Amino acid sequence: EGACAALWHVSLSNNLPDLARKLAVWIGLSVNNGPIGSSVGSPSCRRRLLDVRLDPGMGDAMLARALERGVQDERWLKVARVMVHLGADVTGVTAGGRSVLLLALEQADRGHAGFNEFLASLLEKLGDDVDHWQEPTVLIEENTAECPICMEVLWTSTPTSFVSYSGRGGGVEGSPHVICAHFFCFDCAAQQYSKQQSQNSAEFQCPICRNAATEVMPLPDIAINPRLWFQFLDVEGKGQIDKNAVVQTLEAMLPIDTENLRESLQEGVWAQWDKAGNNCITEREFFDSGGLLEWVRRHQHELRAAEVRGAAPDLQQEPEKWFKHWDVAKRGRLGKSEAMRALCEAARVSSLQPRRIKTLKEGIGAVWQRHASDEVLSRDRFMKRKVADELKAIIDEVKA
């Protein structure tokens, strides 16, 4: 790590972006990059070298410095692109404490050439490399929010809201924002809008609370335009979104049980997002490492991964197939991260249920202590020691 830090320093002090890019490529080609929290049991060597801190006491890493220089020099922006592609931490901050993501977003908004494409890469990578042992991101589709009109599940029905505009003059100027915390499926919202339009109403209204609106609009895609998503919930245009709006929106866009979400927020999740403790999230807090945006993207990535994986084989009936299903890296071994994902799914436990997650952790930890070697459990040992029976007992305990 020291040698890499020294070479990063040389490239910066002598303005040698080609050296920095070649070093990043060398790291990518030469160093193993097992997934965070996977069978290798620790963060990847590649990630550590890409994200090594350059100066004691400074929070920024090479990606942040390359991106800052990329504002003036396209060659450094190319370095940043390569680093992101190879797995550099996209949640980092600059020396001034500003998130890398927010810096890229600001430059894209200013029309800076190259930053739009780079921003898309950042947003795609955000939250896709999570240690599920430390921070599970499994969501279970039970008791999810429904459209208040047709009762269809909201998160798969394009959640839509009645909106106004920040211009406040009745026209379509400024950024659209919700006028209340009510969401509908797209079809019902459009029908309500058409119905009111046919009655020659002077203004439109939310059919639930009757707040005045200008039109209806689907919730912006947070993965494509997070700032527009934030502004959509910023009812008063003060650069902040309140807790109620966040809760209602998360319920509308993700398969979340309301009670589980509120329990999780009380257990400390909200405090991670709202660092000032004023029941609101500022834009800076929204984009911060560990903030609301990253939380949402982590869960979206896991939902997509679960869809790609498909249903797991039965643990007791087909233990070897079950093992192979969860051995995503195809290395013949499982880490506690994979076990946590597997048992959450089998026991129908959401990451929003901290007490049940704790029970799973205790059980998995005990099994790993008995059977694992170097924090990983091999397929042979899993089969010979009939570990599937012990994991099934943990599942039954959590379900009870």
N, C-alpha and C positions, 0 to 999 in steps of 0.2 A: 504493500500500500504506500509505503514511504517513497519508493522509486516512482510509482505512478504520480503521486502528488508532486514530486520534483519535476517530472516531465510536463505535467500540466502547467506548472509555474513557468517553466522555460517557454512554453508555447505562448503563454499570456504576456510575459515580460518582454518577449521579442516579437510579439505580434505575428505568430506563425500558425495561422489556422490550419494549414496543411499538415503540420506536425500533430496538432491536436486531433484532427480527423483520422490520421493514420494510427495514432495511439488508440483511439476509440475502436477502430476496425480491428487492430491487433488484439485488444481485449476481447472483442466479440468472437474472433476466430480461435483464440488460444485458451480461453478460460471457460470451464464448465459453468452452466447456468441453470441449475435445477430450480424449479419453481419455489417461491418463498414458502417456507413451512412445509415443503414436500418431504419425500423420502429421505433426502439428505439431512434433514433435521435442522438446518440453519439457513440464513439468508445466503444467496448465491455469491460465489467469489466475483462473478462478473459485476453484479450490482455493487458490491463493496468497492471495487476498483473504479467504477464509473462515478460513484457518489462520494469518494473519499473527500474529507474536509481538507481544504487547501491551507487554511491558517488556523492556529489555535484560537478558540474563543469566537470564531466567526461561524455563522450558521449556514452560509451559502456554500454550494459545491460547484463543480465545473460547469454543469448545465446552466445554472443561473448566470454565471459570468460569460459564457459563450453567447447566451441569449441577449444579455445586455449589450455586448459588442455587436451582435447581429443587427441591432437597430441602425447602426451606421455602416456596417460592413457585411454584405451578403455572404461572404465566405464563412463568417462565424455562425451565421444562421444555418448554413449547411452542416457545420459541426454539431450544432444543437439537434438537427434532424437525425443525424446518424446516432447520436447518443440516445435519443428517445426510442428510435427503432431497436436499439440493442438492449433496452431495458432500464435506462437511467430513471431515477425516481422523479416523477413529474409533479410531485407534491412539494418540492423544495421551495426555498425562499431566496430572495436576493440578500445582499449584505444589509440593505435597508429594511428588511423584514417583509417586503412585498412578495406575494406568491408568484412563482414562475408563470402560473396559468393566467393570473390577472395582468401581468406584464404583457404576455402574448396577446391577450384579448384587447388591451388598450391599443396596442400597435395595429392590430387587425382593424379595429374601429377607425383608426386614423388613415386607413387605406394603404398601410405599409406593404409593399410588394413582398410576397413570400410568407407573411405571417398568417394569412387565412388558412393556407394549407398546413402550416405548422400547428396552428391552433386545433385543427381537426384531428391531427395526430395525437396531440396532448389529451384532448377530450376522450378519444378512443382508448388510450392507454390508462387514463385515470381510473383507479380502483380495480384494475384487472389482475393485480398481483398481490393477493392477500394471504396472510397466514390465518387459515380458518381455525386453527387451534387457539390462537390468541384473540381473533376477532371473527367469529362465525358470521356468515352473511346469508343464511338459509331463511327463506320465507315460505310459509305453508299456506296454501290457498284455502282458508277456512274463515267463515264469518267476515268476508270482505265487503267493502262498501258497494251499495247498489244505486242505480239511478232512481231517484225518488218518484219518478213518474211510471216507468215500465218495469222497474225492479230488476233490470239486467245488471250483471256484474260490471262495475264501472271501469276497472283498470284495463279491460280488454275491449272497451266500447268507445274509445276516443273521448275521454272526459272533457266536457265543454262547459263554459260558463258565460253568463251575461256580463258584458264588459262596458267600460267607459274609457275615456282617453285622458291622459295627463294634462291636456290643454284646458280641460274643465269648461270649455266654451260651448260644448254641445256638438262640436264637429269631430272629425276623425283626425285630430292633430296630436302629436306626441305619442307616447307609448301606451298601448292598451293595458288595462289592469282590471281585475275583477272588482265588482261592486259589492260582493258579499262572498261568503265561504261556501256557497252551494254549487255543486257540480252535477251535470246531467250527462247521459249518453248523447253522442252527437245527433242522432236521429230525433230524439225528443226535444233537444234544445232548438234544433232547426225548425221542427214543427211548431213549437211555441212561438218562435220568432215570426214565422210565416203567418200564424194565426193572429198575432197582435198587429202585424203589418196590414193584414186584410181588413182590420177594423179601423184603419186610418188613425191609429193612436198617435198622439203628439209625441209620446216617448214610449220606450219599451221598458218592461219590468221583469224582474226575476219572479217566476210564478210561485215561489215559496215565500219570500219575504217582502216582495213588492218594491224593492229598491230600484230606482231609476237606472236605466242602462241605455247605451247607444246601439249595441248589436250583440251578437253571440260570437264566440271564438273558442276553438279548441285550445287546451293547455299547450303552450309551446314545448317542443322537445328539448328537455334539459341536456341531452347528450349532444345536441347540435348547436343550440344557442342558449347557454345557461344564463347569460345576462338578461335576455328577453324573458326567460322563465322567472327570474327574480323580480324583474320590473312588473311582470304580470300579477304578482302577488303583493306588490308594494302599493296598497290602496291609496295612501295619502301622499305618495310621491316624495317621501322623506328619506329614501335610501335604506329602508329597513322593512322587514316583514315580521308580523307578530306571530306568536305561538299558535293561536287558533287557526290562522290561515295555513301555517305549515302542516299542522296535524290533518286538517281537512283535505289538503292537497295530496299529502302522502297517501292517505287512505284512498283517494280517487285514482292515483296513478300506479300503485303497487298492491299486490295481494297481501294486505295487512289487516289483522284483527285489531279493532279499535282498542280493546282492553289491553292487549299485549303491547301495543304501541305506547299507550299512556304509562303502563308499568315500566317499560324500558326507559322512557323519558324521565320518569321519577328516579330511576336507579342511576342516573348520571349521564345519559346520552344527550339530553338537552343542554346540560352544562358544558359539554364538549363543543356544541355549536354556538351557544350564547355565552361567550366568555365574559361579557360585561354583566351578566346576570339581571338584565332588565326585561326579560320575556320578549325580546326582539332579536332578530339576526340582521346585522348590517351586511352590506355587500362584501366588505373585506372579510368578515367572519364566514360568510357563505363560501368564499373561494379559498379560505385558509386550509392548510393541511389538517386533516381530521374533521373538516367542517361538513356542513349539510350536503354540499355538492358531491364531495367525495363519498359520503355515506350512501347517497342515492346511486351513484355510479357503481359502487361495489355490489350493491344488491341487484342492480340491473345486469351486471356481468354474470353473477351467479344464477340468476333466472335463465339467462341465455345458455349458460353452460349446462344447467339441469335439463333444458329442453333438448340440447344436442346429445347428452348422455342417454336420455331415455330412462325408463324404469329399471331399477336394479333387480337382478335375479334374487330369489328367496335365499336369505342368509343360511338357514338350516337345511333346506332342500338341496341347494346347489352352492355350497360354500366356495368351491374353487372358482366357479363362474362369477360369484359375488366379488371375490377378491380381485379377479381380473377386471371387472367392471370399474372398481374404484382405484385400481392401479393405473391412473391416467397417464403417467409417464412411461408405462410399460417396462418397468425395471425389475419386476418381480418382488416388490416390497412396498409396504405402506408406512406412512408416517402418521402421527397423531392428527395432523391436519385433515388427511383423507378420511380417517376414522370418524372424526367429528362431523364432517359433512355427511358421511354415510349413516351414522346413527341418528343425526337430526332428521334425516329424511325418513328413516325406518320407524322412528318413534313419533314422527309428526311433531317435532319440536322446532319452533321458530327461534331465530336468533334474538327475537324480541322478548324471550322468556328467560330472563337471567337466572332464575332459581333452577329451572329444569336444565339449563345449559351447565350450571355448576354441578348438578348431579351427574350429567354425562361426562364432564371432565374428570370428576373423581373416579368414576368407573373405568374410563378409558386409561387414565393415568395408572391405575392399579394393574390393569391387564398388561400395559406396556412394561411396567416394572418387572412383572413376572416373566414375560416372554420375549421382549424386544432386545435387540442388540444395537448399541449406538443409536438409540432412539428410533430405529426402524424395525419393522416386523416382516421377515421374509415369508414368501409363499410356502416354502417347505415347512417352516416352523408353525405357520398358521394352520396348515393341514394336519401335521403330525400331532400337535398338541391340542387339536380340536378347540381352537380359540373361538370359533364361531359360536359354540355353546355359551361361552362366557359373555360374548358380546350380546347374544340374544337375551341373557339374563339381565344385562344392563337396560336393554330396550324395554323389557317387561316391567322392570322396576320403575322406569320413568313414566310408562303408560299407566301404571297402577294408580 
